C-alpha cells in the first residue's frame, strides 16, 4: 500500500492557501483538524500514454504462467491531507476539466477565466488559453467515497462531482428532533428510531387531511410524523408582539422535495387560512428562519394557547 500526503507545502498562492479560503455554506459541517479523506487513484490515461511511448517490460509471471495480480491492479489508496488543493483558488468550487493555467503556473476553472476576462488574479498574466493537462489527469483519476459512507452510502465518484452528489445523497445524517436525544442517522433510519423510541412524543397525521395541534404559551416546537411513510416534520412557533410566527420544516436530506401545507386558525367566528412550502432541515431548530414564516395575528389566539389546523399535502 502506498500512502501519499498532499498539501503540506503552501507558497501563498493557489487553492492550498488557507488565508484565502472562503467559509463554506451554512449547511456544511466544520471538519476536525486531523480529519483526512481517502481517494482511489485509477490512472488509466497515464498507462495508455506509456504504452504509446515505448513497450513496457513483460510483467512477472505467477507460477501458473499468468501475470501476477499486483501488475493487473493499478489503483492505489492515497490520503490527501488538504483536499482543498483540488478546488479552484478563485471560486473555491471543485475543479473539473477544462482547467487552465497562466504562464506562471497559476490555475483556474473555465468559469472563473470567463468572469475575470482571461486575466490571472495572481499575476495579471493571460489565463484561459493553455490547458493544464496534468491537473486534469489527476482529477479524472481520483475517485472518492461519499462523506456519508458511515451512514450507509456506498457511492464513489470523481472529486469534481462531490458537490453534486452531496446535494442528492439520501444518506445525509439527520439529528433526532426529540429533546435530549443525540441520535444521528440517515433519514430512513431516523424515522424508524423515532417511531420506536419516541412514539408518544410526536403527533401522528396523514397526508392531505386536516389535523389539530395546540401550542401552550411557551411552547416553540411540535414534532409531527406521517403514519404511512414515517416522514418527520417540525411545526415552529415563535411569539412576537404582532402575533405568532409559524412555519413547518421537514427533516430529511437536501434532495427531499418540498411539501405544500396549509395552516388554518379560527377565533371568535373568524377564519384565517395560510399556505406555504416546507423547508428541508437535518435536525431540530428551536427558531424558524427570520425571513420565511406565516404570521398568525394576535387576534386569532387566546392568552394561554394557540390552536391550529394543519394539512400537509403529499407529493
Rosetta silent file (secondary structure, phi, psi, omega in degrees, C-alpha in Angstrom):
SEQUENCE: XXXXXXXXXXXXXXXXXXXXXXXXXXXXXXXXXXXXXXXXXXXXXXXXXXXXXXXXXXXXXXXXXXXXXXXXXXXXXXXXXXXXXXXXXXXXXXXXXXXXXXXXXXXXXXXXXXXXXXXXXXXXXXXXXXXXXXXXXXXXXXXXXXXXXXXXXXXXXXXXXXXXXXXXXXXXXXXXXXXXXXXXXXXXXXXXXXXXXXXXXXXXXXXXXXXXXXXXXXXXXXXXXXXXXXXXXXXXXXXXXXXXXXXXXXXXXXXXXXXXXXXXXXXXXXXXXXXXXXXXXXXXXXXXXXXXXXXXXXXXXXXXXXXXXXXXXXX
SCORE:     score description
SCORE:     0.000 S_00000001
   1 L     0.000  136.301  178.841    0.000    0.000    0.000 S_00000001
   2 L  -108.335  129.240  177.129    1.258    3.466   -0.895 S_00000001
   3 L  -114.291  126.715 -177.964    0.349    6.440    1.270 S_00000001
   4 L  -122.580  131.330  176.887    0.832    9.920   -0.141 S_00000001
   5 L  -105.200  123.511 -175.823    0.359   13.148    1.788 S_00000001
   6 L  -116.658  140.292  171.565   -0.630   16.118   -0.370 S_00000001
   7 L   101.509   11.382 -179.455   -0.884   19.776    0.540 S_00000001
   8 L   -75.343  -25.658 -178.141    1.880   20.187    3.115 S_00000001
   9 L   -95.698  136.120 -178.168    3.622   22.989    1.151 S_00000001
  10 L  -134.522  112.784 -179.123    1.998   26.407    0.925 S_00000001
  11 L   -96.916    8.285  179.954    3.542   29.150   -1.210 S_00000001
  12 L    86.547   -1.173 -179.520    0.767   31.650   -0.539 S_00000001
  13 L  -129.426  154.733  174.344   -0.795   31.112   -3.937 S_00000001
  14 L    85.717 -176.866 -169.654   -3.346   28.682   -5.318 S_00000001
  15 L   -71.938  -11.477  179.305   -6.009   26.563   -3.700 S_00000001
  16 L   -88.859    0.682  178.491   -3.846   25.390   -0.759 S_00000001
  17 L   -77.182  106.598 -175.395   -3.600   28.915    0.677 S_00000001
  18 H   -69.346  -23.205 -178.571   -5.756   28.709    3.792 S_00000001
  19 H   -70.765  -18.379 -177.881   -5.814   32.512    4.231 S_00000001
  20 H  -102.654   -1.440 -174.913   -7.860   32.923    1.048 S_00000001
  21 L   -74.337  137.786  177.321  -10.385   30.175    1.600 S_00000001
  22 L   -82.801  164.045  172.569  -13.979   31.257    1.978 S_00000001
  23 L   -75.638  136.441  179.543  -16.369   29.928    4.582 S_00000001
  24 L   -70.612  167.974 -179.572  -18.486   27.067    3.288 S_00000001
  25 L   -62.413  157.257 -169.746  -22.286   27.321    3.143 S_00000001
  26 L   -61.395  -21.757 -179.405  -24.128   27.109    6.447 S_00000001
  27 L   -82.932  -11.885  179.278  -25.196   23.509    5.901 S_00000001
  28 L   -78.930  129.963 -179.570  -21.593   22.285    5.599 S_00000001
  29 L   -82.727  147.722 -179.447  -20.277   20.948    8.895 S_00000001
  30 L   -77.389  130.058 -176.664  -16.838   22.023   10.144 S_00000001
  31 L   -85.898  152.066  176.382  -14.244   19.245    9.866 S_00000001
  32 L   -70.084  152.722 -175.682  -11.794   18.325   12.649 S_00000001
  33 L   -61.567  -32.997 -175.699   -8.181   19.467   12.061 S_00000001
  34 L   -94.398    5.538 -178.365   -6.799   15.944   11.799 S_00000001
  35 L   -69.456  136.247  177.194   -9.518   14.561    9.545 S_00000001
  36 L  -126.685  144.996  177.761   -8.253   13.018    6.293 S_00000001
  37 E  -106.007  142.543  179.057  -10.183   11.921    3.245 S_00000001
  38 E  -102.186  142.108  178.273   -9.197    8.889    1.221 S_00000001
  39 E  -127.674  153.126  175.771   -9.249    8.776   -2.559 S_00000001
  40 E  -108.831  128.077 -179.920   -8.761    5.930   -5.012 S_00000001
  41 E   -94.122  126.479  174.788   -6.464    6.520   -7.962 S_00000001
  42 L  -123.775   92.611 -165.181   -7.409    4.879  -11.260 S_00000001
  43 L   -97.219   63.547 -176.560   -4.633    6.040  -13.584 S_00000001
  44 H   -76.780  -35.600 -176.158   -5.694    4.642  -16.975 S_00000001
  45 H   -65.266  -40.636  179.302   -4.785    7.719  -19.076 S_00000001
  46 H   -67.689  -37.458  178.680   -1.149    7.697  -17.974 S_00000001
  47 H   -61.218  -43.346  179.316   -0.960    3.964  -18.601 S_00000001
  48 H   -64.615  -38.665  179.928   -2.128    4.409  -22.209 S_00000001
  49 H   -65.304  -39.846  178.477    0.385    7.181  -22.794 S_00000001
  50 H   -62.368  -39.485 -180.000    3.234    4.996  -21.528 S_00000001
  51 H   -65.312  -33.244  178.331    2.223    2.233  -23.925 S_00000001
  52 H   -71.020  -35.658 -177.689    2.380    4.646  -26.861 S_00000001
  53 H   -72.123  -46.505 -179.483    5.875    5.872  -25.953 S_00000001
  54 L  -160.927  157.093  179.133    7.530    2.503  -25.503 S_00000001
  55 L   -76.380  129.882  178.728    6.684   -1.074  -24.823 S_00000001
  56 L   -72.411  156.694  176.183    6.820   -1.882  -21.103 S_00000001
  57 L   -63.565  151.378 -179.066    8.911   -4.814  -19.919 S_00000001
  58 L   -61.139  137.688 -178.488    6.986   -8.083  -19.673 S_00000001
  59 L   -68.589  152.298  176.054    5.180   -8.437  -16.319 S_00000001
  60 L   -62.648  145.739 -177.260    6.376  -11.078  -13.869 S_00000001
  61 E  -100.534  142.096  173.145    4.594  -14.353  -14.201 S_00000001
  62 L   -75.831  164.759 -178.841    2.865  -16.286  -11.499 S_00000001
  63 L   -52.639  -30.783 -178.568    3.763  -19.982  -11.106 S_00000001
  64 L   -85.058    2.234  176.176    0.807  -20.954  -13.316 S_00000001
  65 L    98.174   -6.962 -179.211    2.038  -18.729  -16.152 S_00000001
  66 L   -94.965  156.790  178.511   -0.394  -15.807  -15.716 S_00000001
  67 E   -64.969  144.805 -178.495    0.548  -12.249  -14.825 S_00000001
  68 L   -67.716  155.164 -179.450    0.510  -11.516  -11.113 S_00000001
  69 H   -63.146  -29.345 -176.441   -2.441   -9.642   -9.608 S_00000001
  70 H   -64.299  -31.199 -179.054   -0.118   -6.841   -8.483 S_00000001
  71 H   -85.356  -23.071 -179.420    0.594   -5.815  -12.074 S_00000001
  72 H   -80.284  -30.446 -177.871   -3.007   -6.005  -13.223 S_00000001
  73 L   -97.266  110.616 -177.492   -4.381   -3.774  -10.451 S_00000001
  74 L   -98.012  -10.321 -178.568   -3.055   -0.223  -10.862 S_00000001
  75 L   -74.069  140.173  179.027   -5.289    1.563   -8.356 S_00000001
  76 E  -132.421  141.094  175.555   -3.626    2.630   -5.112 S_00000001
  77 E   -79.413  135.828  176.106   -5.180    4.171   -1.968 S_00000001
  78 E  -131.333  165.202  177.739   -3.810    7.577   -1.033 S_00000001
  79 E  -123.335  126.191  179.247   -4.539   10.132    1.677 S_00000001
  80 E  -106.140  112.986 -175.962   -4.898   13.824    0.892 S_00000001
  81 L   -74.799  -21.605  178.859   -4.306   15.944    3.979 S_00000001
  82 L  -133.658   82.723 -178.056   -5.633   19.111    2.295 S_00000001
  83 H   -60.896  -16.036 -179.157   -8.421   18.238   -0.192 S_00000001
  84 H   -69.190  -11.220  175.318   -8.884   21.951   -0.919 S_00000001
  85 H   -65.966  -15.822  178.906   -5.823   21.817   -3.201 S_00000001
  86 H   -94.717    9.108  177.224   -8.244   20.268   -5.690 S_00000001
  87 E  -102.198  152.092  174.293  -10.530   23.316   -5.564 S_00000001
  88 L   -63.099  132.659 -176.637  -10.344   26.378   -7.779 S_00000001
  89 L   -75.668   -3.027 -179.303   -8.384   29.061   -5.886 S_00000001
  90 L  -103.736  -53.777 -178.692  -10.818   31.743   -7.089 S_00000001
  91 L   -99.408  -10.506  177.092  -14.349   30.365   -6.637 S_00000001
  92 L    63.501   21.951  172.066  -13.350   27.500   -4.274 S_00000001
  93 L   -93.784  155.269  179.480  -15.527   25.010   -6.126 S_00000001
  94 E   -56.993  133.997  179.318  -14.114   21.559   -7.039 S_00000001
  95 L   -68.121  144.188  174.668  -12.002   21.763  -10.173 S_00000001
  96 L  -146.736  150.965 -179.361  -13.263   19.995  -13.292 S_00000001
  97 L   -63.465  141.329    2.184  -11.973   19.853  -16.864 S_00000001
  98 L   -84.279  143.316  175.788  -11.141   22.053  -18.605 S_00000001
  99 E  -112.249  134.267 -176.326   -8.606   23.575  -16.185 S_00000001
 100 E  -114.804  157.041  177.616   -6.457   26.455  -17.413 S_00000001
 101 E  -137.477  150.459  175.956   -3.126   27.893  -16.302 S_00000001
 102 L   -88.312 -177.405 -178.072   -1.286   31.138  -16.914 S_00000001
 103 L   -67.741  -20.339  178.227    2.402   31.399  -17.885 S_00000001
 104 L   -93.051    2.527  174.838    3.362   31.457  -14.201 S_00000001
 105 L    91.446    1.747  176.440    1.522   28.210  -13.485 S_00000001
 106 L   -73.382  139.108 -175.630   -1.485   29.604  -11.618 S_00000001
 107 E  -113.182  158.479  178.909   -4.611   27.575  -12.361 S_00000001
 108 E  -158.812  154.758  176.573   -8.304   28.414  -12.568 S_00000001
 109 E   -77.288  164.093 -176.135  -11.525   26.783  -13.698 S_00000001
 110 H   -63.597  -36.544 -179.814  -13.065   27.768  -17.010 S_00000001
 111 H   -62.809  -41.767 -179.151  -15.927   29.700  -15.406 S_00000001
 112 H   -69.632  -33.970  177.349  -13.559   31.918  -13.448 S_00000001
 113 H   -60.003  -40.812  179.063  -11.439   32.586  -16.540 S_00000001
 114 H   -67.955  -45.395 -178.547  -14.504   33.991  -18.276 S_00000001
 115 H   -62.669  -34.640 -178.151  -15.592   36.068  -15.268 S_00000001
 116 L   -90.319    9.532  179.181  -12.100   37.533  -14.892 S_00000001
 117 L    55.828   40.826  174.432  -11.889   38.316  -18.619 S_00000001
 118 L    58.253   36.575  175.019   -8.969   35.912  -19.003 S_00000001
 119 E  -122.821  121.986 -177.187   -6.667   37.811  -16.647 S_00000001
 120 L   -63.902  127.221 -178.692   -4.978   35.851  -13.841 S_00000001
 121 L   -72.737  -14.671 -178.985   -5.850   37.407  -10.447 S_00000001
 122 L   -83.352  -44.429 -173.941   -2.449   36.327   -9.033 S_00000001
 123 L  -130.237    0.306  178.585   -0.080   37.864  -11.566 S_00000001
 124 L    67.787   13.462  175.568   -2.354   39.573  -14.133 S_00000001
 125 L   -80.106  158.895  177.987   -0.985   37.368  -16.931 S_00000001
 126 E   -61.466  139.871  178.226   -3.386   35.996  -19.582 S_00000001
 127 L  -143.140  147.153 -179.948   -5.221   32.859  -18.500 S_00000001
 128 L   114.732    5.497 -177.986   -7.825   30.713  -20.207 S_00000001
 129 L  -116.489  -28.963 -178.653   -5.871   29.680  -23.292 S_00000001
 130 E  -108.180  121.720  179.265   -3.480   26.973  -22.054 S_00000001
 131 E   -75.324  144.896  173.160   -4.956   23.798  -20.592 S_00000001
 132 L   -98.959   87.435 -173.455   -3.340   22.276  -17.506 S_00000001
 133 H   -66.301  -33.197 -178.151   -3.417   18.665  -18.660 S_00000001
 134 H   -62.765  -46.602  178.722   -1.572   17.302  -15.633 S_00000001
 135 H   -64.841  -38.715  179.426   -4.205   18.553  -13.192 S_00000001
 136 H   -62.258  -39.828  178.168   -6.990   17.331  -15.476 S_00000001
 137 H   -66.097  -39.434  177.483   -5.498   13.823  -15.496 S_00000001
 138 H   -62.556  -45.134 -179.344   -5.227   13.852  -11.718 S_00000001
 139 H   -62.275  -40.130  179.613   -8.846   14.956  -11.383 S_00000001
 140 H   -68.691  -25.866 -176.409  -10.024   12.231  -13.776 S_00000001
 141 H   -84.397  -21.843 -173.478   -8.067    9.619  -11.838 S_00000001
 142 E   -82.380  126.737  171.736   -9.385   10.444   -8.385 S_00000001
 143 E  -119.550  129.681 -179.149  -12.349    8.514   -7.084 S_00000001
 144 E  -122.784  152.140  176.602  -13.655    9.380   -3.630 S_00000001
 145 E   -86.309  158.106 -178.318  -16.184    7.795   -1.353 S_00000001
 146 L   -66.850  139.123  175.318  -19.190    9.716   -0.092 S_00000001
 147 L   -59.428  -17.695  179.869  -18.695   11.645    3.186 S_00000001
 148 L   -96.454   23.034 -178.648  -21.894    9.899    4.333 S_00000001
 149 H   -60.454  -34.488  179.821  -20.388    6.423    3.969 S_00000001
 150 H   -66.754  -15.656 -179.136  -20.716    5.846    7.722 S_00000001
 151 H  -106.899   10.079  171.205  -24.476    6.321    7.350 S_00000001
 152 L   119.117   -8.577 -177.977  -24.933    3.821    4.531 S_00000001
 153 L   -78.718  131.385 -179.327  -23.905    5.477    1.249 S_00000001
 154 L  -111.792    9.269 -176.306  -21.747    3.231   -0.963 S_00000001
 155 L   -73.072  143.468  168.395  -21.337    5.616   -3.913 S_00000001
 156 E  -124.735  148.298 -172.833  -17.914    6.568   -5.310 S_00000001
 157 E  -159.716  165.909  175.654  -17.436    9.430   -7.755 S_00000001
 158 E   -66.233  150.128 -178.812  -14.957   11.881   -9.232 S_00000001
 159 H   -59.230  -34.725 -179.159  -13.900   14.725   -6.963 S_00000001
 160 H   -65.329  -18.471  179.569  -15.412   17.246   -9.359 S_00000001
 161 H   -96.123    6.735 -174.729  -18.826   15.627   -8.746 S_00000001
 162 H   -57.822  -51.319 -177.578  -18.556   15.893   -4.947 S_00000001
 163 H   -63.873  -40.238  179.545  -20.886   18.862   -4.514 S_00000001
 164 H   -62.788  -41.794 -179.594  -23.460   17.461   -6.937 S_00000001
 165 H   -67.438  -42.023 -177.845  -23.551   14.139   -5.105 S_00000001
 166 H   -63.174  -29.783  177.101  -23.818   15.705   -1.649 S_00000001
 167 H   -70.915  -27.711 -175.951  -26.870   17.657   -2.795 S_00000001
 168 H  -102.605  -12.536 -173.222  -28.558   14.442   -3.943 S_00000001
 169 L   -64.383  126.980 -178.400  -27.308   11.948   -1.348 S_00000001
 170 L   -85.241   -3.024 -178.327  -30.200   10.391    0.577 S_00000001
 171 L  -100.668   16.342  177.329  -27.873    9.295    3.388 S_00000001
 172 L   -57.691  127.387 -176.016  -27.176   12.788    4.713 S_00000001
 173 L   -66.151  138.444  179.381  -27.134   12.443    8.531 S_00000001
 174 E  -124.613  147.248 -177.619  -30.099   13.903   10.394 S_00000001
 175 E   -95.691  137.749  179.265  -30.468   14.633   14.096 S_00000001
 176 L   -60.830  131.053 -177.609  -33.333   13.259   16.139 S_00000001
 177 L   -78.363   -7.188 -179.575  -35.806   16.086   16.895 S_00000001
 178 L   -70.666  131.238 -177.591  -36.697   14.687   20.332 S_00000001
 179 L   -60.328  127.455  177.920  -35.377   16.960   23.063 S_00000001
 180 L    89.109   -5.823  179.905  -32.339   15.455   24.777 S_00000001
 181 L   -97.627  129.042 -178.584  -31.791   12.684   22.203 S_00000001
 182 L  -106.583   22.217  179.877  -28.458   12.776   20.343 S_00000001
 183 L   -68.107  130.677  178.724  -29.236   10.002   17.828 S_00000001
 184 E  -129.310  130.777 -179.679  -27.859   10.794   14.355 S_00000001
 185 E  -164.128  177.801  172.768  -28.508    8.675   11.248 S_00000001
 186 L   -63.345  160.490 -175.314  -29.812    8.782    7.701 S_00000001
 187 H   -59.242  -38.446 -179.054  -33.401    9.988    7.424 S_00000001
 188 H   -64.957  -43.966  177.437  -34.749    6.484    6.866 S_00000001
 189 H   -67.319  -35.369  179.674  -33.015    5.134    9.979 S_00000001
 190 H   -64.567  -40.810  179.201  -34.082    8.215   11.926 S_00000001
 191 H   -59.926  -42.459  178.890  -37.750    7.649   11.059 S_00000001
 192 H   -66.247  -42.333  178.606  -37.550    4.097   12.422 S_00000001
 193 H   -59.473  -46.917 -176.689  -35.724    5.278   15.531 S_00000001
 194 H   -66.016  -41.014 -177.401  -38.291    7.961   16.300 S_00000001
 195 H   -68.930  -22.410  179.473  -41.293    5.692   15.743 S_00000001
 196 H   -96.200  -40.066 -174.823  -39.855    3.102   18.161 S_00000001
 197 H   -92.260  -28.774 -174.149  -38.149    5.232   20.835 S_00000001
 198 L  -129.176   37.963 -174.108  -40.273    8.395   20.891 S_00000001
 199 L   -59.507  -31.760 -177.250  -43.636    7.204   19.649 S_00000001
 200 L   -88.134   -5.728 -176.291  -45.535    9.164   22.331 S_00000001
 201 L   -97.037   -6.343  179.792  -43.669   12.438   21.808 S_00000001
 202 L  -114.232  159.752  177.103  -44.813   13.121   18.240 S_00000001
 203 E   -98.220  118.033  178.856  -48.186   13.901   16.678 S_00000001
 204 E   -78.802  143.005  178.603  -49.241   11.334   14.074 S_00000001
 205 E  -149.584  171.739  177.592  -51.014   12.600   10.969 S_00000001
 206 L  -125.183  138.516  179.005  -51.982   11.561    7.437 S_00000001
 207 L   -55.137  147.016  171.675  -51.205   13.480    4.265 S_00000001
 208 L    69.673   12.150  177.355  -53.978   15.567    2.690 S_00000001
 209 L  -127.609  139.703  177.554  -56.121   15.579    5.854 S_00000001
 210 L   -70.976  141.221  173.171  -56.533   18.354    8.416 S_00000001
 211 E  -141.171  162.811 -172.244  -55.347   17.657   11.965 S_00000001
 212 E  -110.871  135.924  170.859  -55.121   19.874   15.044 S_00000001
 213 E  -125.102  146.688 -178.476  -52.088   20.968   17.062 S_00000001
 214 E  -127.572  119.664  176.400  -52.210   23.087   20.212 S_00000001
 215 E   -94.576  134.173  170.926  -49.254   25.182   21.401 S_00000001
 216 E   -77.946  176.515 -171.704  -49.027   26.220   25.027 S_00000001
 217 L   -59.363  -38.219 -175.827  -47.923   29.756   25.891 S_00000001
 218 L  -110.077   10.400 -177.354  -44.155   28.994   25.940 S_00000001
 219 L   -83.818  132.509 -175.587  -44.004   26.017   23.548 S_00000001
 220 L  -107.638  -24.578 -177.115  -41.895   26.569   20.426 S_00000001
 221 E  -140.212  150.250  170.389  -41.979   23.277   18.515 S_00000001
 222 E  -134.754  130.013 -179.044  -44.211   20.278   17.889 S_00000001
 223 E   -91.395  133.922  178.658  -42.891   17.178   16.113 S_00000001
 224 E  -116.321  147.152  173.367  -45.129   15.502   13.526 S_00000001
 225 E  -136.623  127.857 -179.882  -44.780   12.047   11.970 S_00000001
 226 E   -74.361  137.986 -171.425  -46.697   10.805    8.956 S_00000001
 227 L   -67.862  -32.812 -171.401  -48.389    7.449    9.582 S_00000001
 228 L   -91.779  -52.174 -177.479  -47.526    5.771    6.268 S_00000001
 229 L   -99.357   -5.942  175.859  -44.005    6.799    5.202 S_00000001
 230 L    79.027    3.195 -179.070  -42.747    7.922    8.634 S_00000001
 231 L   -56.251  140.050 -179.920  -41.567   11.355    7.468 S_00000001
 232 E  -103.486  136.130  177.739  -40.794   13.736   10.329 S_00000001
 233 E  -129.154  156.606  175.795  -41.894   17.378   10.357 S_00000001
 234 E  -127.789  126.829  173.064  -41.482   20.181   12.886 S_00000001
 235 E   -93.635  117.751  179.889  -44.016   22.951   13.447 S_00000001
 236 E   -96.148  139.590 -179.528  -42.148   26.058   14.643 S_00000001
 237 E  -139.227  120.278  176.183  -43.920   28.686   16.719 S_00000001
 238 E  -127.382  125.932 -177.680  -42.443   31.986   17.875 S_00000001
 239 E   -84.758  124.257  176.244  -44.475   34.552   19.747 S_00000001
 240 L  -121.329  174.487 -177.686  -43.977   38.157   18.638 S_00000001
 241 L   -63.204  -36.874 -178.266  -45.734   41.390   19.515 S_00000001
 242 L   -84.114  -14.801 -178.631  -47.912   41.274   16.399 S_00000001
 243 E   157.708 -151.536 -179.478  -48.730   37.576   16.703 S_00000001
 244 E  -110.353  130.712  173.331  -47.200   34.127   16.192 S_00000001
 245 E   -90.606  118.154 -174.818  -44.619   33.325   13.515 S_00000001
 246 E  -123.096  137.884  169.828  -45.383   29.802   12.304 S_00000001
 247 E  -154.556  161.478 -178.743  -43.663   27.601    9.748 S_00000001
 248 E  -120.774  132.153  177.086  -43.239   23.867    9.106 S_00000001
 249 E  -114.331  153.933  177.793  -39.952   22.130    8.325 S_00000001
 250 E  -114.659  128.594  178.084  -39.314   18.627    7.003 S_00000001
 251 E   -84.857  125.516 -179.696  -36.401   16.566    8.363 S_00000001
 252 L   170.942 -177.707  178.116  -34.531   14.800    5.587 S_00000001
 253 L   -69.624  165.855 -179.079  -31.732   15.012    3.006 S_00000001
 254 L   -63.186  -25.416 -177.876  -31.289   18.069    0.822 S_00000001
 255 L   -78.957   -9.444  179.999  -32.713   16.148   -2.110 S_00000001
 256 L   -63.576  135.052 -179.270  -36.071   15.669   -0.363 S_00000001
 257 L   -72.856  156.915  177.928  -38.818   17.524   -2.181 S_00000001
 258 L   -75.074  149.348  175.215  -40.797   20.324   -0.592 S_00000001
 259 L  -109.849  135.216  172.951  -44.269   19.682    0.782 S_00000001
 260 E   -82.828  140.619  179.460  -47.050   22.195    0.422 S_00000001
 261 E  -140.955  159.052  177.442  -49.001   22.829    3.606 S_00000001
 262 E  -124.024  140.853  176.395  -51.931   24.884    4.882 S_00000001
 263 E  -120.758  125.582 -177.336  -52.372   26.441    8.311 S_00000001
 264 E  -119.671  126.523  178.606  -55.880   27.328    9.466 S_00000001
 265 E  -123.521  136.655  179.063  -56.582   29.466   12.537 S_00000001
 266 E  -125.189  143.863  174.977  -60.019   30.272   13.980 S_00000001
 267 E  -161.606  119.573  175.887  -61.041   32.726   16.646 S_00000001
 268 L    52.543   49.669  175.696  -64.500   34.106   17.525 S_00000001
 269 L    83.483   -6.612  178.382  -66.068   33.243   14.192 S_00000001
 270 E   -98.605  144.803 -179.301  -63.151   34.434   12.052 S_00000001
 271 E  -128.249  133.511  178.441  -61.068   32.017    9.974 S_00000001
 272 E  -123.114  125.888  178.572  -57.585   32.586    8.581 S_00000001
 273 E  -119.708  124.346  179.580  -56.033   30.191    6.025 S_00000001
 274 E  -123.629  148.663 -179.014  -52.356   30.494    5.067 S_00000001
 275 E  -129.464  148.554  177.085  -50.295   28.389    2.662 S_00000001
 276 E  -164.126 -171.914  178.350  -46.579   27.775    2.212 S_00000001
 277 E  -123.250  146.087 -178.680  -43.927   25.108    1.485 S_00000001
 278 L   -68.406  151.149  171.686  -41.810   23.179    3.953 S_00000001
 279 E   -99.880  138.808 -179.856  -38.125   23.922    4.429 S_00000001
 280 E   -85.556  126.436  178.215  -35.757   20.926    4.406 S_00000001
 281 E  -132.013  169.421  179.236  -33.615   20.643    7.546 S_00000001
 282 L  -118.231   16.148 -179.785  -31.412   17.966    9.126 S_00000001
 283 L  -172.356 -166.184 -177.646  -32.199   18.498   12.784 S_00000001
 284 L   -91.829  123.590  175.363  -34.130   20.283   15.482 S_00000001
 285 L  -121.448  124.565 -176.692  -34.223   24.062   15.269 S_00000001
 286 L   -71.617  -31.041 -176.844  -35.964   25.979   18.028 S_00000001
 287 L  -116.467  135.868  176.071  -36.416   29.126   15.938 S_00000001
 288 L   -75.140  161.193  176.428  -37.707   29.351   12.367 S_00000001
 289 L   -56.820  141.580 -174.745  -35.786   31.449    9.813 S_00000001
 290 L   -70.035  -21.823 -174.912  -36.467   35.141   10.350 S_00000001
 291 L  -104.789    8.950 -179.147  -37.276   35.809    6.679 S_00000001
 292 L  -146.114  102.385 -178.984  -39.666   32.903    5.990 S_00000001
 293 L  -164.106  166.545  172.406  -42.729   32.356    8.160 S_00000001
 294 E  -106.096  132.537 -178.244  -46.519   32.660    8.368 S_00000001
 295 E  -100.673  119.238  173.837  -47.827   35.318   10.721 S_00000001
 296 E   -96.123  109.641 -176.960  -50.913   34.476   12.792 S_00000001
 297 E   -57.002  153.634 -175.689  -52.245   37.830   14.106 S_00000001
 298 H   -60.968  -21.837 -179.762  -52.691   38.171   17.844 S_00000001
 299 H   -74.219   -5.253 -176.455  -56.474   38.292   17.454 S_00000001
 300 H  -105.620   14.821  176.073  -56.556   34.613   16.424 S_00000001
 301 L  -145.916  153.823 -179.988  -55.279   33.028   19.626 S_00000001
 302 L   -82.124 -179.777 -176.546  -56.154   33.085   23.271 S_00000001
 303 L   -72.501  -22.066 -173.230  -53.937   34.181   26.159 S_00000001
 304 L  -113.276  -16.824 -176.628  -52.782   30.656   27.087 S_00000001
 305 E  -156.424  159.639  176.076  -52.659   28.645   23.874 S_00000001
 306 E  -120.947  120.110 -178.490  -52.564   28.687   20.090 S_00000001
 307 E  -108.340  126.134 -177.530  -54.772   26.179   18.272 S_00000001
 308 E  -129.968  143.116  168.747  -54.047   25.443   14.619 S_00000001
 309 E  -103.150  130.351 -173.000  -55.496   23.117   11.998 S_00000001
 310 E  -126.646  141.052  171.973  -52.813   21.879    9.607 S_00000001
 311 E  -133.743  121.505  176.564  -52.898   19.974    6.342 S_00000001
 312 E  -104.601  123.587 -176.826  -49.690   18.732    4.687 S_00000001
 313 L   -86.011  142.165  177.615  -50.152   17.689    1.090 S_00000001
 314 L   -71.844  162.631  178.854  -48.431   14.607   -0.335 S_00000001
 315 L   -65.379    0.000    0.000  -46.018   14.943   -3.264 S_00000001
